[in-house]
Amino acid sequence: MSNNSAIVEISQTANKFTSSIVLQAESKYIDVKSILGLFTTLVGGHAYELHVHGPDADDAKKAMAEVFAKHNLKITIVEG
């Protein structure tokens, strides 16, 4: 994916929350707050899983789901 605006927006959205937000793509785990990590990971049409843990996890999950959907990225938010 060469959509830099999606990567920046995903990272900025994640950074609004104190929760840990980790993207799993196949066997890699990436801190969504890291733009560099996203650049090397958000390529192709992988199915991504998002793991969110922390005090504002519910709000973070909602916001992240919205920003991924906006950029037509498939994501599964893992509950638990």
FIRO-596255 format. One record per atom (N, C-alpha, C): residue number from 1; x, y, z. Coordinates in Angstrom, 1 decimal, m for minus. Last residue first. Layout:
BEGIN
[site NUM, [X, Y, Z]],
...
***
This chain:
BEGIN
[site 80, [m10.8, m9.4, 23.9]],
[site 80, [m10.1, m10.2, 24.9]],
[site 80, [m9.0, m9.5, 25.5]],
[site 79, [m11.1, m9.5, 20.3]],
[site 79, [m11.7, m9.2, 21.7]],
[site 79, [m11.0, m10.0, 22.7]],
[site 78, [m9.5, m8.0, 17.7]],
[site 78, [m9.6, m9.2, 18.5]],
[site 78, [m10.1, m8.8, 19.9]],
[site 77, [m10.8, m6.8, 14.8]],
[site 77, [m10.4, m6.4, 16.1]],
[site 77, [m10.6, m7.6, 17.1]],
[site 76, [m9.6, m7.1, 11.6]],
[site 76, [m10.4, m7.8, 12.6]],
[site 76, [m9.9, m7.3, 14.0]],
[site 75, [m9.8, m5.3, 8.6]],
[site 75, [m9.2, m5.5, 9.9]],
[site 75, [m10.2, m6.2, 10.8]],
[site 74, [m8.9, m4.1, 5.5]],
[site 74, [m9.6, m5.2, 6.2]],
[site 74, [m9.0, m5.3, 7.6]],
[site 73, [m9.2, m0.9, 4.4]],
[site 73, [m8.3, m1.9, 4.9]],
[site 73, [m9.1, m2.8, 5.7]],
[site 72, [m10.3, 1.5, 3.3]],
[site 72, [m10.6, 0.2, 2.7]],
[site 72, [m9.6, m0.9, 3.1]],
[site 71, [m10.1, 3.8, 4.8]],
[site 71, [m9.1, 3.5, 3.8]],
[site 71, [m9.2, 2.1, 3.2]],
[site 70, [m12.3, 3.5, 6.5]],
[site 70, [m12.2, 4.7, 5.7]],
[site 70, [m11.2, 4.5, 4.5]],
[site 69, [m11.5, 1.3, 8.0]],
[site 69, [m12.6, 1.2, 7.1]],
[site 69, [m12.6, 2.3, 6.1]],
[site 68, [m9.5, 2.5, 9.7]],
[site 68, [m9.2, 1.4, 8.7]],
[site 68, [m10.2, 1.2, 7.7]],
[site 67, [m11.1, 4.3, 11.1]],
[site 67, [m10.0, 4.8, 10.2]],
[site 67, [m9.6, 3.7, 9.2]],
[site 66, [m12.9, 2.6, 12.5]],
[site 66, [m13.4, 3.7, 11.5]],
[site 66, [m12.3, 4.1, 10.6]],
[site 65, [m11.2, 1.1, 14.1]],
[site 65, [m12.1, 0.4, 13.1]],
[site 65, [m12.6, 1.4, 12.0]],
[site 64, [m10.2, 3.1, 15.7]],
[site 64, [m9.3, 2.4, 14.7]],
[site 64, [m10.1, 1.7, 13.7]],
[site 63, [m12.5, 3.9, 17.1]],
[site 63, [m11.8, 4.9, 16.3]],
[site 63, [m10.9, 4.2, 15.3]],
[site 62, [m13.1, 1.5, 18.5]],
[site 62, [m14.0, 2.2, 17.6]],
[site 62, [m13.3, 3.1, 16.6]],
[site 61, [m10.7, 1.1, 20.0]],
[site 61, [m11.2, 0.1, 19.0]],
[site 61, [m12.1, 0.7, 18.0]],
[site 60, [m10.7, 3.4, 21.6]],
[site 60, [m9.6, 3.1, 20.7]],
[site 60, [m10.1, 2.2, 19.6]],
[site 59, [m12.9, 2.9, 23.2]],
[site 59, [m12.9, 4.1, 22.4]],
[site 59, [m11.8, 3.9, 21.3]],
[site 58, [m12.0, 0.6, 24.5]],
[site 58, [m13.2, 0.6, 23.8]],
[site 58, [m13.3, 1.8, 22.8]],
[site 57, [m9.5, 1.3, 25.8]],
[site 57, [m9.6, 0.4, 24.7]],
[site 57, [m10.8, 0.4, 23.9]],
[site 56, [m8.6, 3.0, 27.8]],
[site 56, [m9.5, 3.6, 26.8]],
[site 56, [m9.6, 2.7, 25.6]],
[site 55, [m6.8, 1.4, 29.3]],
[site 55, [m8.0, 2.0, 29.9]],
[site 55, [m9.0, 2.6, 29.0]],
[site 54, [m6.0, m1.6, 27.3]],
[site 54, [m5.7, m0.4, 28.1]],
[site 54, [m7.0, 0.3, 28.6]],
[site 53, [m5.4, m3.0, 24.1]],
[site 53, [m5.4, m3.2, 25.6]],
[site 53, [m5.1, m1.9, 26.3]],
[site 52, [m6.0, m4.5, 21.1]],
[site 52, [m6.1, m3.2, 21.8]],
[site 52, [m6.3, m3.5, 23.3]],
[site 51, [m5.0, m5.7, 18.1]],
[site 51, [m5.1, m6.1, 19.5]],
[site 51, [m5.0, m4.8, 20.3]],
[site 50, [m6.2, m6.5, 15.0]],
[site 50, [m5.8, m5.5, 15.9]],
[site 50, [m6.0, m5.9, 17.3]],
[site 49, [m5.1, m8.2, 12.1]],
[site 49, [m5.8, m8.3, 13.4]],
[site 49, [m5.3, m7.2, 14.2]],
[site 48, [m5.7, m8.2, 8.5]],
[site 48, [m5.0, m7.7, 9.7]],
[site 48, [m5.8, m8.0, 11.0]],
[site 47, [m5.0, m9.8, 5.6]],
[site 47, [m6.1, m9.6, 6.7]],
[site 47, [m5.3, m9.3, 8.0]],
[site 46, [m3.4, m8.0, 3.0]],
[site 46, [m3.5, m8.9, 4.1]],
[site 46, [m4.7, m8.8, 4.9]],
[site 45, [m3.0, m6.9, 0.3]],
[site 45, [m4.3, m7.1, 0.9]],
[site 45, [m4.4, m8.1, 2.0]],
[site 44, [m0.1, m4.8, 0.4]],
[site 44, [m0.9, m5.9, m0.1]],
[site 44, [m2.2, m6.0, 0.7]],
[site 43, [1.2, m3.5, 3.4]],
[site 43, [1.4, m3.7, 2.0]],
[site 43, [0.5, m4.9, 1.6]],
[site 42, [1.9, m2.4, 6.1]],
[site 42, [0.6, m2.3, 5.4]],
[site 42, [0.9, m2.3, 3.9]],
[site 41, [4.6, m2.7, 6.9]],
[site 41, [3.6, m3.7, 7.2]],
[site 41, [2.4, m3.6, 6.3]],
[site 40, [6.2, m0.5, 6.7]],
[site 40, [6.8, m1.8, 6.3]],
[site 40, [5.8, m2.9, 6.4]],
[site 39, [4.6, 1.5, 7.7]],
[site 39, [5.1, 1.6, 6.3]],
[site 39, [5.6, 0.2, 5.8]],
[site 38, [4.3, 0.8, 10.4]],
[site 38, [3.1, 0.7, 9.4]],
[site 38, [3.6, 0.7, 8.0]],
[site 37, [6.8, 1.4, 11.4]],
[site 37, [6.3, 0.0, 11.4]],
[site 37, [5.2, m0.2, 10.4]],
[site 36, [6.8, 4.2, 11.0]],
[site 36, [7.8, 3.4, 10.3]],
[site 36, [7.3, 1.9, 10.2]],
[site 35, [4.8, 5.0, 12.8]],
[site 35, [4.6, 5.2, 11.4]],
[site 35, [5.5, 4.3, 10.6]],
[site 34, [3.6, 3.6, 15.6]],
[site 34, [4.9, 3.7, 14.9]],
[site 34, [4.6, 3.8, 13.4]],
[site 33, [1.3, 2.8, 16.6]],
[site 33, [1.7, 4.2, 16.9]],
[site 33, [3.0, 4.6, 16.1]],
[site 32, [1.0, 0.2, 16.3]],
[site 32, [0.3, 1.0, 15.3]],
[site 32, [0.7, 2.5, 15.5]],
[site 31, [3.6, m2.0, 16.4]],
[site 31, [2.9, m1.0, 17.2]],
[site 31, [2.3, 0.0, 16.2]],
[site 30, [3.1, m5.2, 15.1]],
[site 30, [3.6, m3.9, 14.9]],
[site 30, [2.8, m2.9, 15.8]],
[site 29, [4.1, m8.5, 14.5]],
[site 29, [3.3, m7.6, 15.4]],
[site 29, [3.9, m6.2, 15.3]],
[site 28, [3.8, m11.1, 12.1]],
[site 28, [4.5, m9.9, 12.6]],
[site 28, [3.5, m9.1, 13.5]],
[site 27, [2.7, m13.2, 10.8]],
[site 27, [3.4, m13.5, 12.1]],
[site 27, [4.1, m12.3, 12.7]],
[site 26, [0.0, m11.5, 9.6]],
[site 26, [0.6, m12.8, 9.6]],
[site 26, [1.4, m13.0, 10.9]],
[site 25, [0.0, m8.8, 11.5]],
[site 25, [m0.1, m9.1, 10.0]],
[site 25, [0.7, m10.4, 9.9]],
[site 24, [m1.5, m7.1, 14.0]],
[site 24, [m0.8, m8.4, 13.7]],
[site 24, [m1.1, m8.6, 12.2]],
[site 23, [m0.9, m4.1, 15.8]],
[site 23, [m1.4, m4.7, 14.5]],
[site 23, [m0.7, m6.0, 14.3]],
[site 22, [m1.8, m2.8, 18.8]],
[site 22, [m0.8, m3.6, 18.1]],
[site 22, [m1.5, m4.3, 16.9]],
[site 21, [m1.9, m0.5, 21.2]],
[site 21, [m2.6, m0.8, 19.9]],
[site 21, [m1.6, m1.5, 19.0]],
[site 20, [m2.5, 0.3, 24.5]],
[site 20, [m1.6, m0.4, 23.6]],
[site 20, [m2.4, m0.8, 22.4]],
[site 19, [m4.0, 3.4, 25.4]],
[site 19, [m4.0, 1.9, 25.2]],
[site 19, [m2.9, 1.5, 24.3]],
[site 18, [m4.2, 6.1, 25.1]],
[site 18, [m3.1, 5.6, 26.0]],
[site 18, [m3.0, 4.0, 25.9]],
[site 17, [m4.7, 7.7, 22.0]],
[site 17, [m5.1, 6.8, 23.1]],
[site 17, [m3.9, 6.4, 23.9]],
[site 16, [m3.8, 9.1, 19.9]],
[site 16, [m4.7, 9.8, 20.7]],
[site 16, [m5.1, 9.0, 22.0]],
[site 15, [m2.3, 7.3, 18.3]],
[site 15, [m1.6, 8.1, 19.3]],
[site 15, [m2.5, 9.0, 20.2]],
[site 14, [m4.1, 6.4, 16.5]],
[site 14, [m3.7, 5.5, 17.6]],
[site 14, [m3.0, 6.3, 18.7]],
[site 13, [m4.3, 8.6, 14.8]],
[site 13, [m5.5, 8.1, 15.5]],
[site 13, [m5.1, 7.3, 16.7]],
[site 12, [m1.8, 8.6, 13.7]],
[site 12, [m2.2, 9.7, 14.5]],
[site 12, [m3.4, 9.4, 15.3]],
[site 11, [m1.8, 6.1, 12.3]],
[site 11, [m0.8, 6.4, 13.4]],
[site 11, [m1.3, 7.5, 14.3]],
[site 10, [m3.8, 6.6, 10.4]],
[site 10, [m3.9, 5.5, 11.4]],
[site 10, [m3.0, 5.7, 12.6]],
[site 9, [m2.7, 8.8, 9.1]],
[site 9, [m4.0, 8.9, 9.8]],
[site 9, [m4.1, 7.8, 10.8]],
[site 8, [m0.4, 7.7, 7.9]],
[site 8, [m0.3, 8.8, 8.9]],
[site 8, [m1.5, 8.9, 9.7]],
[site 7, [m1.6, 5.7, 6.3]],
[site 7, [m0.6, 5.4, 7.3]],
[site 7, [m0.5, 6.5, 8.4]],
[site 6, [m3.1, 7.3, 4.6]],
[site 6, [m3.8, 6.3, 5.4]],
[site 6, [m2.8, 5.9, 6.6]],
[site 5, [m1.2, 8.8, 3.3]],
[site 5, [m2.1, 9.5, 4.1]],
[site 5, [m2.9, 8.5, 5.0]],
[site 4, [0.2, 6.9, 1.7]],
[site 4, [0.9, 7.5, 2.9]],
[site 4, [m0.1, 8.2, 3.8]],
[site 3, [m0.4, 4.3, 0.1]],
[site 3, [m1.2, 5.4, 0.6]],
[site 3, [m0.7, 5.9, 1.9]],
[site 2, [0.7, 2.1, m1.0]],
[site 2, [1.5, 3.3, m1.0]],
[site 2, [0.7, 4.5, m0.6]],
[site 1, [0.8, m1.2, 0.0]],
[site 1, [0.0, 0.0, 0.0]],
[site 1, [0.9, 1.2, 0.0]],
***
